[in-house]
Amino acid sequence: MRYISTRDATAAPARFTDILLGGLAPDGGLYLPETYPHLGEGDLERFRNVLAGQGYAALAAEVLKLFIDDIPAADIEAIAARAYRTPIFDDEQIVPVSSVEDDLYLGHLSQGPTAAFKDMAMQLLGELFEYELARRDQPLNIVGATSGDTGSSAEYAMRGRERISVFMLTPAGRMTPFQQAQMFGLDDANIVNMALNGVFDDCQDVVKAISADADFKSRHHIGAVNSINWARLMAQVVYYISCWVKVTEDNSQKVSFCVPTGNFGDICAGHIARQMGLPIDRLIVATNENNVLDEFFRTGEYRVRSSAETQETSSPSMDISRASNFERFIFDLLGRDAARTQELFGVQVKEGGFSLAEDESFPRVAEQFGFASGSSTHQDRVQEIGDLYRRLGILIDPHTADGLVVARRWREEITGPIVCLETALPVKFADTIREAIGELPAIPERFAGIMEAPRHVREVPNDAEAVKKIIAEHGADEEG
């Protein structure tokens, strides 16, 4: 298995362990497999039996082996076993699935240490990083951006690991108090939190600028944990397979997934699973008021918003107007035309976006790739949270509510189960939950006292050079 950049017209191949540590491709593109592995009837039956008999970690190992050929199989199994276990995850199933009503299900992805779906990939990424850095005897300075949950998931996965330092950018004042407490309460020596004067897209731009500086990236061993890193998506493919197994009885039955998304990473993993041959009917993109992706899937217009136009909402992890992983899907949509992808994302997105409305490729969005979409408002999600809690005693977070709102709109047009992927536990968004149900959500025992911990965070300007200086001063070096 080799990997290529979405912007490299020569399709120069790279190994998994090289792109694992590098993140973004040197040309600014994103890595994808040269070809997706194909799942036959025998693979689906094997996955079903492995999950039933050995559990989620064993299933993860089987899927990872399809994508990794430069780590021994036995080591992959050990890495997956360390990543997906209790008590790191508080449910032995790792990803339970529960019925809501009327063939509508929740895939529970928030059983990890930070109560967010990002833990599903980050715990694996931490193990992969530590394994490969030990083999190479080199350091890694992880530079990331977060709109809420990526940061804490990354930091909890990397804290205390040898040879690794984490520099995480957050949009100042844009995260909930609980999200801030999770991140800024950490005082590990290898964790550096930075609150940037801007929105998430500004943080993401700084990360991309640092990654695009080839000399700095090489000298300081810069890596990425944002979903620009292929290994994140690879890990997320596993829970699509796990959820599909749990809601089907035979290997021909199709399942649709509705996924709350801002950066297109979570649902891009579903796209990859579908391309591999997992029986997925529709992939439903659910956005909040920042509906750039919904607009594209309805109209073919990808109209990037400025920082000033990006609304601050009650589902803040989706307050994103430039979706990093969207490039991976467009690359596939355009028949893997790297030159055209470079033109769209390397040039036109910087100028405000692009249109495929009249392009011959656009009908394939739904017909070939199965995408649908919808958006939700603050009132929609508050109503969904309150109604679900009062009628069924089910409490969900605002992002998951966005997903359920949109899934219900598609219910009559879709035959078969719809699994809405949960984003986080309600405790992370207490004010919105109180508005919806009239009381604060209970704080799980594992988070007791988190709001009282001292905060450790640096304020930084919206300037890549200022962030580079901090990395150069505090990063992991060759001696670890």
Secondary structure, DSSP 8 states (H G I E B T S, - for coil): --EEETT-TT---B-HHHHHHH-S-TTS--EEESS-----HHHHHHHHHHHHHH-HHHHHHHHHHHH-SSS-HHHHHHHHHHHS-TTTSSSTTSS-EEEEETTEEEE----STTSBTTHHHHHHHHHHHHHHHHHHT--EEEEEE-SSHHHHHHHHHHTT-TTEEEEEEEETT-S-HHHHHHHHT---TTEEEEEESS-HHHHHHHHHHHHH-HHHHHHTTEE--STTSHHHHHHHHHHHHHHHHHH-SSTT--EEEEEE-SSSHHHHHHHHHHHHT--EEEEEEEE-S--HHHHHHHHSEEE---TTTS---SSGGG--SS-TTHHHHHHHHTTS-HHHHHHIIIIIGGGTEEE-TTSTTTTHHHHTT-EEEEE--HHHHHHHHHHHHHHH-----HHHHHHHHHHHHHGGG--S-EEEE--B-GGGGHHHHHHHHSS-----GGGTTGGGS----EEE-S-HHHHHHHHHHHS--TT-
